């Protein structure tokens, strides 16, 4: 079971300032559009890493994130 489902509002949380996506995405909000499965679990050993969440951000940009980069939205 996924914590977020299609249609859920989410907030991108990438607090590591050395992460290349921090400046562009940290703190952005959006809506989960879809899930994309890959084989990242084979590298990380964590099942949850094998799912990318495709998110349409409030600025109309679409980006893919791992579960570790998403949180519930700020109200």
C-alpha positions in Angstrom: 0.0 0.0 0.0 1.3 3.5 -0.9 1.0 6.4 1.5 0.0 8.6 -1.4 -2.5 7.8 -4.1 -3.4 9.4 -7.4 -5.1 12.7 -6.8 -3.5 13.3 -3.4 -2.0 16.7 -2.7 1.7 16.5 -1.6 4.6 18.7 -0.6 8.1 18.1 -2.0 10.6 17.9 0.9 14.3 17.8 -0.2 16.1 19.4 2.8 19.6 18.4 1.7 20.9 21.6 0.1 23.6 19.6 -1.8 20.8 17.7 -3.6 20.6 19.1 -7.2 16.8 19.2 -6.9 16.7 21.1 -3.6 16.6 24.6 -5.0 14.1 23.8 -7.8 11.6 21.7 -5.9 12.0 21.9 -2.1 8.7 23.3 -0.6 6.7 23.0 -3.8 3.2 21.5 -3.6 1.3 19.5 -6.2 -1.0 16.6 -7.1 0.0 13.0 -7.6 -0.8 12.1 -11.2 0.6 8.5 -11.6 3.0 5.9 -10.4 6.0 4.6 -12.3 7.7 1.4 -11.2 11.4 0.7 -11.7 14.2 -1.5 -10.3 15.7 1.0 -7.8 15.0 -1.6 -5.0 17.8 -3.7 -6.5 20.3 -0.9 -5.8 18.9 0.4 -2.5 17.4 -2.7 -1.0 14.3 -0.7 -0.1 11.0 -1.8 -1.8 9.5 1.7 -1.5 12.3 3.0 -3.8 10.9 1.1 -6.7 8.1 3.6 -7.2 8.3 7.0 -8.6 5.5 9.4 -8.0 4.7 11.6 -11.0 3.5 15.0 -9.5 2.0 17.9 -11.3 3.3 20.9 -9.3 1.2 24.0 -8.7 3.3 25.9 -11.3 2.0 23.3 -13.9 5.4 21.6 -14.1 5.4 17.8 -13.9 8.3 16.0 -12.1 8.9 12.5 -10.7 9.9 11.9 -7.0 10.7 9.0 -4.7 8.6 8.5 -1.6 11.4 9.9 0.6 11.0 13.3 -1.1 7.2 13.7 -0.4 5.2 14.7 2.6 1.6 15.7 3.3 0.9 19.2 2.1 1.1 22.2 4.5 -2.4 23.6 5.1 
